[in-house]
Amino acid sequence: MTKNVRDKLNEFHTKLGIPHLEHTSPIAGSQFPGEFNVSGFHEEVQELADKEKSFWGIDTCLRLKDKTDEFHSFLFEMGIFAKSIDLQVNFMDPFKDERFTRFQEEIITQFMQLLDYFGIEQKNLEATYLGNITFGGSKGRDKSLKAKYTFSEDKTVRKILEGYVIKCYPIPSLANIDIHPSEGSLVGSRIEIAHKGIEIATIVFDFFKLQKGKLIPINYVGGYALGIERFISALNENKNFLSSVPKYAKAFTILKNELPIAESLLLREDVLTILFGAEAIAKVIENKRLSKSQKELFRHFKKTFKESCENIGIKNSSINHLIDFYDNEISDNRS
């Protein structure tokens, strides 16, 4: 199922003539200081700020700080479409720029065509988009900004989404601003797309980058990020990962065979930490070189993982069985 979805996604974008990135980013690279690869093709997206091009690809991401649930694993695949347009050093307020309006329409239309290609009905979708907000200098993701900035409600997005009869809600918070506190990160607005209440994708429109605490104009950079496992779940009537994603269904079967009580809903939080955590451990330990901060993050993660193991009384041999299973899965995906 997972391979079929990947192949069909690649097919859709290839038919549109979009260049296909067949590599994946280093999971323990330096693209996110102090972190693992938390977002797909970060460096390739950053490059779009200075040159006009586009691409599609499926990257592997790891977020050890996240909290798991039945639709949220630590290690996951992210399908990324991104493109930019050269403004010819003629930058203006994006929300008053017809070029930006056309850019938004083009990307949202392509995303909706993608959903239609897979038979996902618009009536099951809802979205949040950028509302009026003043931000900068807080303790959140905008902490690197030295001044306050104001973005207006993205009424173009609202009009487009309403044209598809999608329920949409303006959010006046950082939740719908694309910003990270690292130098050079791209900044703009974003749309969160959910299918029957489960978020499956983010559509992003960037027009600034963060430089020395200020927002500096760039080419328009936009696209969408699709959570592959959640997308598979949506295609399976929103069944959770343990039912819809083959590798997790197999891992859960292994765990239940090793420890029958793992099926109890009373233990679900710890069981999910173990199921998804064993996969993350298998991925990290294949990397021989970790930075000091990555080693520390991984150490804290393993501590939490160990606590969940102790909570349900699972043996080390059973954990090793799970890690070996994921290690084989990772090897198969590379070949």
C-alpha positions in Angstrom: 0.0 0.0 0.0 2.7 2.5 1.0 4.8 1.8 -2.2 1.7 2.1 -4.3 0.8 5.5 -2.8 4.4 6.7 -3.3 4.4 5.6 -6.9 1.1 7.2 -7.6 2.3 10.5 -6.1 5.4 10.4 -8.2 3.4 9.7 -11.2 1.1 12.7 -10.7 3.9 15.1 -10.4 5.9 13.5 -13.3 2.9 14.0 -15.6 3.0 17.7 -14.8 6.7 17.8 -15.8 7.9 18.6 -12.3 11.6 17.6 -11.6 11.7 14.6 -9.2 14.2 14.5 -6.3 15.0 10.9 -5.8 17.4 11.3 -2.8 16.5 11.9 0.8 18.1 14.4 3.3 20.6 13.2 5.9 18.5 12.3 9.0 21.3 13.5 11.3 22.7 16.3 9.1 23.4 19.9 10.1 20.4 21.5 8.3 18.6 21.9 11.6 21.1 22.8 14.4 20.5 20.7 17.5 17.9 18.6 15.8 17.4 15.8 13.3 15.8 16.3 9.9 12.5 17.7 11.1 11.2 19.0 7.7 11.6 17.6 4.2 14.2 18.9 1.7 14.9 22.0 3.9 18.1 23.0 2.0 16.5 22.6 -1.4 13.5 24.8 -0.4 15.9 27.4 1.0 17.6 27.7 -2.4 14.4 28.7 -4.0 14.5 32.1 -2.3 17.3 33.1 -4.8 16.4 31.2 -8.0 13.3 30.2 -10.0 12.7 26.5 -10.1 10.5 23.7 -8.8 10.7 20.1 -7.6 8.8 17.2 -6.0 10.2 14.5 -3.8 9.5 12.3 -0.8 11.9 12.9 2.2 12.3 11.1 5.5 11.9 13.2 8.7 12.5 12.6 12.4 11.0 14.6 15.3 12.0 13.1 18.6 10.5 16.0 20.6 7.0 15.3 19.3 4.3 13.5 21.3 2.9 10.4 19.5 -0.6 9.4 19.0 -2.4 7.0 16.6 -1.9 9.4 13.7 1.6 10.8 14.7 4.9 8.8 14.7 8.4 10.0 15.4 9.8 9.0 12.0 7.7 9.8 9.0 7.8 10.5 5.3 7.0 13.9 3.9 6.1 14.5 0.2 7.3 18.0 -0.8 6.3 20.0 -3.8 8.0 23.5 -4.0 8.4 26.2 -6.6 9.4 29.8 -6.8 9.0 32.7 -9.1 11.6 35.4 -9.8 10.3 38.8 -8.9 13.1 40.6 -10.8 13.9 42.6 -7.7 10.4 44.1 -7.8 9.0 43.2 -4.4 5.7 44.6 -3.1 3.2 43.8 -0.4 2.3 40.2 -1.4 -1.3 40.6 -0.3 -1.7 43.4 -2.8 0.4 41.8 -5.6 -1.5 40.0 -8.5 1.6 37.9 -9.1 1.2 36.5 -5.6 -2.5 35.9 -6.0 -1.9 33.9 -9.2 0.9 32.0 -7.4 -1.5 31.0 -4.6 -4.2 30.0 -7.1 -1.8 27.8 -9.1 -0.5 25.9 -6.1 -3.8 25.4 -4.3 -5.4 24.3 -7.6 -2.6 21.7 -8.2 -3.0 20.4 -4.6 -6.8 20.0 -5.1 -6.1 18.2 -8.4 -3.8 15.9 -6.5 -6.5 15.0 -3.9 -9.0 14.4 -6.8 -6.4 12.1 -8.4 -6.6 9.9 -5.3 -10.4 10.2 -5.0 -10.4 12.3 -1.8 -13.7 14.2 -1.6 -13.6 17.9 -0.9 -16.6 17.6 1.4 -14.4 15.8 4.0 -11.9 18.6 4.1 -11.5 21.6 6.3 -8.7 24.2 6.6 -7.2 26.9 8.7 -5.4 29.9 7.1 -3.7 33.1 8.2 -5.7 35.7 10.1 -4.7 39.2 11.1 -1.7 39.0 13.3 1.1 41.1 14.8 4.1 39.0 15.8 7.8 39.1 16.6 10.0 39.0 19.6 8.0 36.5 21.7 9.2 33.3 23.2 7.7 31.3 20.3 8.9 30.5 16.8 9.2 34.3 16.2 11.7 34.8 19.0 14.5 35.7 16.6 12.7 38.8 15.3 13.9 42.1 16.8 10.8 44.1 15.7 7.1 43.5 15.4 5.5 42.7 12.1 1.8 42.7 11.0 0.3 40.3 8.4 -3.2 40.8 7.2 -5.8 38.1 6.8 -5.1 36.1 3.7 -8.5 36.8 2.0 -7.3 35.3 -1.3 -6.8 31.9 0.3 -10.2 32.2 1.9 -11.9 33.0 -1.5 -10.1 30.1 -3.2 -10.9 27.5 -0.5 -14.6 28.7 -0.4 -14.7 28.2 -4.1 -13.9 24.5 -3.5 -16.7 24.5 -0.8 -14.1 23.8 1.9 -14.8 25.0 5.5 -12.0 27.3 6.4 -11.1 29.4 9.4 -8.8 32.4 9.8 -6.3 31.8 12.7 -4.7 35.0 14.1 -1.6 33.2 15.6 1.8 31.7 14.8 0.0 28.5 14.0 -0.6 29.7 10.4 2.7 31.5 9.9 5.6 29.6 8.4 8.6 30.7 10.5 11.4 29.0 12.4 13.9 30.8 14.7 17.0 29.8 12.7 19.0 32.3 10.6 18.0 32.3 6.9 14.7 30.5 7.4 11.8 31.4 5.1 8.8 33.2 6.4 5.3 33.6 5.1 1.7 32.3 5.5 0.5 28.7 5.6 -2.7 26.7 5.3 -3.3 23.6 7.3 -5.5 21.0 5.5 -7.4 18.3 7.5 -9.4 15.3 6.3 -12.2 14.3 8.7 -10.3 16.1 11.5 -6.9 14.6 10.8 -4.3 17.0 9.4 -2.8 15.6 6.2 -1.0 18.5 4.5 0.3 22.1 4.8 0.4 24.6 2.0 3.0 27.3 2.4 3.6 30.7 0.7 6.8 32.4 1.7 7.9 35.9 0.8 10.5 36.8 3.4 13.6 35.2 5.0 14.9 35.8 8.5 18.2 37.6 8.5 19.9 39.2 11.5 16.6 39.5 13.3 14.8 41.2 10.4 12.5 40.0 7.6 14.1 40.4 4.2 12.1 40.2 0.9 12.8 37.2 -1.3 11.3 35.5 -4.4 7.9 34.1 -3.8 8.4 30.5 -2.6 5.4 28.2 -2.3 4.2 24.6 -2.3 2.8 21.8 -0.1 4.0 19.2 2.3 2.0 16.0 2.5 2.4 13.6 5.5 2.6 10.3 3.7 1.4 8.1 6.6 -1.5 10.4 7.3 -2.4 10.5 3.7 -2.5 6.7 3.6 -4.7 6.8 6.7 -7.1 9.3 4.8 -7.2 6.9 1.9 -8.3 4.2 4.4 -11.2 6.1 5.8 -9.1 7.6 8.5 -8.1 4.3 10.1 -5.2 4.8 12.5 -1.6 4.0 11.7 -1.8 0.6 13.4 -4.6 -0.4 11.0 -3.7 1.5 7.8 0.1 1.7 7.5 1.5 -1.8 6.7 4.8 -1.5 8.6 3.1 -0.4 11.8 0.4 -3.1 11.5 3.2 -5.7 11.2 5.1 -4.2 14.2 2.0 -4.2 16.3 1.4 -7.9 15.5 5.0 -8.6 16.6 4.5 -6.7 19.8 1.2 -8.4 20.6 2.8 -11.8 20.0 5.6 -10.9 22.4 3.4 -9.3 24.9 -0.4 -9.9 24.5 -1.4 -7.1 27.0 -0.1 -4.6 24.4 -3.6 -4.8 22.8 -5.2 -3.2 25.8 -6.3 0.4 25.2 -5.3 1.2 28.8 -1.7 0.9 27.7 -2.0 2.6 24.3 0.1 5.6 25.1 3.1 3.5 26.1 2.5 1.0 23.3 2.6 3.8 20.7 5.8 5.2 22.2 7.4 1.8 22.0 6.1 1.0 18.5 7.1 4.3 17.0 10.1 4.7 19.2 11.7 1.4 18.2 11.6 2.6 14.6 13.2 6.0 15.5 16.0 4.1 17.4 16.6 1.8 14.4 17.0 4.9 12.2 19.2 6.9 14.5 21.7 4.1 15.3 22.4 3.5 11.6 24.0 7.0 11.7 27.6 6.7 13.0 28.1 10.5 13.5 25.8 12.5 15.6 26.5 16.1 16.8 26.8 16.7 20.6 23.3 18.2 20.7 21.8 15.3 18.7 23.4 12.8 21.0 21.8 14.6 24.0 18.4 14.8 22.3 18.7 11.0 21.6 19.7 10.3 25.1 16.6 12.0 26.5 14.4 10.2 24.0 15.8 6.8 25.0 15.1 7.6 28.6 11.4 8.3 27.8 11.3 5.1 25.6 12.8 3.1 28.5 10.1 4.4 30.9 7.3 3.2 28.5 9.0 -0.2 28.3 9.1 -0.5 32.1 5.5 0.7 32.3 4.2 -2.3 30.3 6.9 -4.8 31.4 8.3 -5.7 28.0 11.6 -7.6 27.8 14.7 -6.3 26.2 14.6 -9.3 23.7 11.2 -8.2 22.5 12.4 -4.6 22.0 15.4 -5.9 20.0 13.0 -7.9 17.9 11.0 -4.8 17.0 14.2 -2.8 16.3 15.5 -5.6 14.0 12.1 -5.6 12.2 12.4 -1.8 11.5 16.0 -2.1 10.6 15.1 -4.6 7.9 12.3 -2.3 6.7 14.7 0.6 6.5 17.2 -1.6 4.5 14.4 -2.7 2.1 13.4 0.9 1.4 17.0 1.8 0.6 17.4 -1.0 -1.9 
